Amino acid sequence: MTVVLSTIALIVICRIVAPSSVTYGSLAGSLPFAAIMAIVGLGQLLVVQQGGFDLSLAGGVSLAVVISTHYPQGDNALLLAAVLLAIGCAILAGLANGVLVSLFGLNAIVATIGVNALLYGGVFAVSGGVPKTTTTLLAAIAGGQTLGVPNTVYFALAALTVVSFILKKTVVGRRFEAIGANPLAARAVGLRVRLHQLLAYIYAQLLYCTAGVLVAGVTREPTAFQGDSLLLPSVAVVVLGGASLLGGRGFPISTVVAAFFLNQLSQFALAIGVPYSAQTIIQALALGFGIAVYSVRWTAIRGYAATST
């Protein structure tokens, strides 16, 4: 609810202070990137719900980008094979993360940094550091519009629907959240803790792969480092969405709303003259704001203030 109210307040402020940031043209240009941010945010959410952080997101997105652009070599007939290859690599990357974290007990940050390095090795092996132009078919699918709405938004809504349904409406999803909230208690009642933790990383990589393929279609000549700019926002939208950094609780819908909020905040900053180079600072401030809102015990602070006065 907090992020929804914050988004509404931000839109009102934009209408008053910087109306150019909420015009149809501005939204049509920025919504594809908000949708991509939402998809990677959902992937990061699944890992955070298991008490970890996935720093291999950047490599996962970038590998999907270069496979989608370099393998087809501009040939639309090879696009499907490229996407399937990217999905296979995503599954292997998620499996590597899951095995290191759930079976070998490595710290999630350490394990995913290592896998990220391997993924970037694959990125340079495929691309050679040289960008390629995306195929016309992928550009039409990812960069096109349907009924005046960018197609990436529909992909984000589809991802949200699947993740929300599984987490909130199925037994598997409820077990997934219970394991993230208290792995020891879950293991004591016979739940397969390691399996769910492993699958979280695989699911996350599949979402990163989806985002990478969309980035390859939205951007005419995506670079080999396209995923780097999505790492910090993915954590920020999870935190702004109210997920517990200790695991368990997670809110897919709020995460997607937070992606729109963060994207619109960036558009507002650009409209009032803040340089693009300051976007990372804005994202970091949003992350700090989210941690403060959801982690600080405001009732205890108010009680202390009342007693001190």
Secondary structure, DSSP 4 states (H G I P E B T S, - for coil): -HHHHHHHHHHHHHHHH-GGGGSHHHHHHHHHHHHHHHHHHHHHHHHHTTT---TTHHHHHHHHHHHHHHTTTT-GGGHHHHHHHHHHHHHHHHHHHHIIIIIS---HHHHHHHHHHHHHHHHHHHHTT---PPPHHHHHHHH-EETTEEHHHHHHHHHHHHHHHHHHHSHHHHHHHHHHH-HHHHHHTT--HHHHHHHHHHHHHHHHHHHHHHHHHHSSS--TTTTHHHHHHHHHHHHHTT--TTSS---HHHHHHHHHHHHHHHHHHHHTT--GGGHHHHHHHHHHHHHHHHHS-HHHHHHHHHHH-
